[in-house]
Amino acid sequence: MTFHAWHAVPRDLVPNASLPAGMSRRSIMGADAMFCLHEAFPNLACAPHRHDAEQFSIVLTGRMRFVIGDEARVLGPGEVAHIPGGVPHSIESLDEYVQVLDVFVPKRPDILARLRELSPE
């Protein structure tokens, strides 16, 4: 499909290995990249983790603290974090609701596996 509407994309609400409690995810796949719209409740903290995919996180709503390697910064709407593949990182949603659009290249196998669980064919 060439066109998508976020409201029509199924939302994963159940905490799992790739989605912490207090966060939801909607995902759109391309040939090599995946777009994930993440929503986080206030005061969510995600443990440090790493994955092979390069990641761009675009904050749409709210403020989120990113720790990438040894660098920490709070980003707000319109700001972007770039996380190279393999670099440890974590997030914290502080005291407000946050929407972040994440772009992963290549597609993350753990998220693909979760999507297969949600929509077995």
N, C-alpha and C positions, 0 to 999 in steps of 0.2 A: 504494500500500500504506500502511496506517495504522500498522502495528507493524513494528519492525525489531530485529534482534539483531546487534551489532557483529561477532560471530564469523562470521556468515553474509554479511557485506558484503565483496566482493572488495578485496584489499589491493594497492595500487600500491607496488611495491618498487624500480622502475627510476628512477634519477635522470633528471630531465627539466627543462624550462624552469620548471615550477612546483613542483618537488620536489627539494631538494638531496640529494646523496649522503649516506647515513647516516640517512635519514628514510624512513618509510613513511606512507601515507595511506589511510584508508577514508572514503568519502563517502556521505552520505544527503541527498537533495534534497527540498525542499519547493517550494511554488509560487513563493516569492520568496527563500527563504533556503537556505543549504547548511550542513550540519554536517560537519565533517571531523575524524576522530580521527587525530591525528598522533602517531607514535612516533619518538623520536630516540635514537640511540646516544650514549654519553658523548662529550664534546668536539666535538660538531657545532657548526659556526658557519655561519650563513646570512647571505649578503651583504645589505647594505641594499637594500631594494626598496620599491615602493609599488604599490598597486592602487586602483581606484575604490571597491571594496566597503568598507563599515564592517566591522570585525572585533572579535569578543570572543574572547579566549583564556583558557580555564579550565584551570589546571594540575591534573591529576588525580594524577600520580605524579612524584616527583623534583623537581628545582629547575632553573629556566631563567632566564637573564638576557635581559631584553627591553630594547631601546633603541627608544624611540618619539620621533621628532623629536630633541630635545636631552636627553631625560630617560631615565635608565637605572635599572633596578631588577631585583633577583633575586626571583622569585616561587616559592612552593612550593605544595603541595597545598591546594586550596580557595581560592586567590587568582586574581584575574581581571585581565587587561589589556584595556583598551579602546583600539582603534586606529581613529581616524576615517579615512574614505576619503581617499586621496590623500596621507596623511602617510607619510614615509619611516620604515621600521622594520627591525630585524634581531633575530635571536635567537641564543642560545648555550646549549647543554645542559650546560655545565660538566663535572663528572666523574662524572655518573650518568645512567642510563636515564631518559627522561622521556616521559610521556604527556600530551598537551594536546588538549582538545576546542576546536576553533575553529568559530565561527559567523560566516558571511559573509552580509551583506545589501547589495546584491543578490548573486545567485550570481555567482561569478567565471568569466568566459568562458574563461580559460586552463585552469582546472581542468575545466570542462565539456568543452572540446576534448580534454583528456587522457582523460577518461572515455569519450568516443566512440572514441578510439583503442583503448582496452582492451576495449570491448564494441561492436564495430561491429554494426549491426542489418541 
